[in-house]
Structure formats: structure tokens, C-alpha cells
Amino acid sequence: MRRKYSLKTKKEFIHLYRRGKTSVDRMMVIYAIKGQAENCRIGFSISKKVGKAVIRNRIKRQLREIFRSRITEFNDIYDLVVVVRKGSVNASYQQLNKVFTAHCKNLGLIYHEQGDD
């Protein structure tokens, strides 16, 4: 994923933590706010408590791919921060996809269509 789709600075993360809407479950917390950039952006926060670097990087790669595949479904330009929790460690790609999509629908970031699961 290109840099233009990433949140990098501490200032951007803090802004989202303070002003963003939140959706929470045992696998992840998603903060979202309407973005000022020309496209949707995402950032990740994964503590060392979640696991070693191999596990943390695997989860980030999977979530990046889920975001990339769903970016056209967003109804506007948003900035997101995903805080990964320990419940994500043993989750499959399909489970992460389902949870991420549910959070996005819950926050009103993507439209919920009939027949979507």
C-alpha cells in the first residue's frame, strides 16, 4: 500500500483519538474521522502485548489488504486508526475481514447493502 494511504505522524493519531468516532470489540478498536486528504488513510497501533513482531506484522498486512480491497466502498474520505487487541492473534483473514467490515458499517463509513454478510 502506498504512503498516501497511511497515517504516519503522532499528531494525526492523537487527533483521531481525541475527535474520532469509535467502534470497539474484543479484536480491535477503530477510530474514524472525516479526512482532509484527497483519499482515505489508515494507521495501525499494535502493542507488543499482542505478540512478537512476526504476529504483529502478519495482522497489519492482513488489515492493510482488507482496507485496500474495501476502499472503493467508503461513502466519503475518512482517516482511520485501528488499535489491534489480543483477540486478533488467532483470527483468520476471513474473521478479520468480517470484524473490520462490521466496524465500518457500525460507524457509517460504508453502506450496508441487503444481502451483505
C-alpha positions in Angstrom: 0.0 0.0 0.0 1.3 3.4 -0.9 2.3 6.0 1.6 -0.5 8.3 0.6 -2.9 5.8 2.2 -1.1 5.8 5.5 -1.3 7.9 8.7 2.2 8.3 10.0 2.6 11.2 12.4 1.9 11.3 16.1 -0.2 14.4 15.6 -2.5 12.6 13.2 -3.0 9.7 15.6 -3.7 12.0 18.5 -6.2 14.0 16.5 -8.1 10.8 15.7 -8.0 9.5 19.3 -9.5 12.8 20.6 -12.0 13.6 17.9 -12.8 10.4 16.1 -15.9 8.2 16.4 -15.2 4.8 17.9 -16.2 1.2 17.4 -15.0 -1.4 19.9 -14.9 -5.2 20.3 -12.5 -7.9 21.6 -10.4 -8.0 18.4 -9.9 -4.3 17.6 -10.9 -0.7 18.2 -11.4 1.6 15.2 -11.3 5.4 15.4 -12.7 7.2 12.4 -13.0 10.8 11.3 -13.8 12.6 8.1 -10.4 13.1 6.3 -8.9 16.3 4.8 -6.7 14.5 2.4 -7.6 13.5 -1.2 -8.1 9.8 -0.3 -8.9 7.5 2.7 -5.9 6.8 5.0 -5.3 4.2 7.7 -2.9 3.8 10.6 -2.3 0.9 13.0 -1.4 0.7 16.6 -0.4 -2.7 17.8 1.2 -3.2 21.3 3.9 -5.7 22.0 1.5 -7.3 24.4 -0.4 -8.7 21.3 2.6 -10.8 20.3 6.0 -10.8 18.7 6.9 -8.9 15.6 6.0 -11.7 13.2 2.5 -11.9 14.6 2.0 -8.1 14.7 3.3 -7.7 11.1 1.0 -10.5 9.9 -2.0 -8.8 11.4 -1.0 -5.5 9.9 -0.5 -7.0 6.4 -3.9 -8.6 6.6 -5.7 -5.5 7.8 -3.9 -3.4 5.1 -5.2 -5.8 2.4 -8.7 -5.7 3.8 -8.7 -1.9 3.8 -7.3 -1.8 0.2 -9.9 -4.2 -1.0 -12.8 -2.2 0.6 -11.5 1.3 -0.1 -14.0 1.8 -3.0 -16.9 1.0 -0.7 -16.3 4.0 1.6 -19.0 6.6 1.1 -16.6 9.5 1.8 -13.0 10.2 2.6 -12.0 9.0 6.1 -9.0 8.7 8.2 -8.9 5.5 10.3 -6.8 4.2 13.2 -7.0 0.5 14.0 -5.9 -0.5 17.5 -5.4 -4.2 17.5 -6.2 -6.3 20.6 -5.1 -9.7 21.7 -8.3 -11.3 20.4 -6.9 -10.8 16.8 -3.9 -13.1 17.3 -5.6 -16.4 16.3 -8.1 -14.8 13.9 -8.2 -15.8 10.3 -8.2 -13.4 7.4 -11.9 -14.0 6.9 -12.7 -13.3 10.6 -10.6 -10.1 10.5 -12.4 -9.0 7.3 -15.8 -9.7 8.8 -15.0 -7.7 12.0 -13.4 -4.8 10.1 -16.4 -4.6 7.8 -18.8 -4.7 10.7 -17.0 -1.9 12.4 -17.0 0.2 9.3 -20.8 -0.3 8.8 -21.4 0.4 12.5 -19.6 3.7 12.1 -21.4 4.6 8.9 -18.3 4.6 6.8 -19.6 2.1 4.2 -23.1 1.5 3.1 -24.9 -1.6 4.4 -26.5 -3.3 1.4 -29.2 -6.0 1.5 -27.6 -9.5 1.3 -24.2 -8.3 2.7 -22.8 -10.6 5.3 
